[in-house]
Amino acid sequence: MVDRSVLEVANLTRRFKGDGGVSDVSLTVQAGERVALLGHNGAGKSTLMKGILGLLPIDRGRVLIAGHAIGSAAARAAVAYLPEAVAFHPALTGREQLRLFAKLARVHRKEADDLLDHVGLGHAADRRIGTYSKGMRQRLGMAQVFLGKPALALLDEPTSGLDPIARHDLYTLIDGLAAQGTGVMIASHALTEIEARTDRIAILRRGALVADAPLPTLFARAGLPIRIRVEAPGDAGALFARFGGQRINGARVEFAVTPDKKMARLAEVTALGAEVADMEIIPPSLEDLYRHYSQQESSA
């Protein structure tokens, strides 16, 4: 990953009458970095993206895309966007549609043709888009994002409505986009697929940025409890009396410990020898982390 900012957002504010919008949001995206933008419905993810794109006027703040002010021709040329509800003309073929985008972007049509193969649509390039599945339309959208090797790509719920295989394939394309040096921001609420696919997590709550750091850093700051599940050879009554927590199916006990107490508790369990048949350590999940930070009021 190149240490170069392709997106700089400083104190961006866009409020709507009544409620909604974003307030005083500041963040950056580096070249080749994959940043997940998380938040519940109405948290401000789409508003932030549209403000960055210049599709919504902002009340206050500054946004630079590859060093250029939003709204400028240079900024528009440096950014690509994939909306959640991607739509193309159903009567056009995939090749015709992408060549049209290439012409608008002043990119040679050969790049468009090569990209169709790259995203796995070479076999369907001359079929009408109206016959494409949701996954195929998302692949076409990703091909459009790749055009011209943009400095920044904003992807709004890119895997919404896709089956697990199509989701995996799309994230492989996103990884390739970052590998070519494009900074990628992915707005999503699909927590399970984000964890291993991004370099940093940013969380919005009611329009405010409440967390922005790599995942290990956020876990360390949160200090969330770790669950330890211990199984006895027979009845777990003695284990329950010693460790507390909750009993599971008579033979197992599960209890929580804070990170600083984990090693001491594990030593206690292992010292019991034959009184323990098995042990499982369950770390906090990304969902636990998201729940923790989405309840915070200020940036973490």
PESUL-V430126 format. One line per field, one symbol per residue. phi: phi as a letter, one per 40 degrees, with the letter a starting at -180 (. if undefined). psi: psi as a letter, one per 20 degrees, with the letter a starting at -180 (. if undefined). Layout:
phi=???
psi=???
This chain:
phi=.ccacbabbbfcbabbcgaggbbfcbabbcdgcbbcbbicdgchcccccccccgcbcbcahabbbfgbccgcccccccbbbbccccbbcccccdcccccccccccfbccccccccccccgbdcbdbcccccccdccccccccccccdgfccbbbbcfcbdgccdccccccccccdccccchccbbbcabcccccdcbbcabbbbbfgbcbaaacddccccccfccbcbbbbccbccdcccccbggbcbfgcbbbbbbcdcbdccccccccccfccbcaabbbccccccccccccccbbcb
psi=ppmppipopokppoqqpfrraqplpprqpqpjqoppoqqrpjhjghggghghijipqqhqaqppokjqqqiqhhghhiqqporgmpprphiqrhggghhgggghilqqhhhgghhgghjkjhhjhjqqhiiqrghhhhghghghhhpjmqhppooolhjpjqrhghgghhhgggghghhijppppopqjnghihgjjqhqpppqoliqoiqnrqghgggghhkqqppppppqhcqjghghhgibcqqokgiqppqqqqhiighgghhgghiiciiphrqpporqrhgggghghiiqirp.
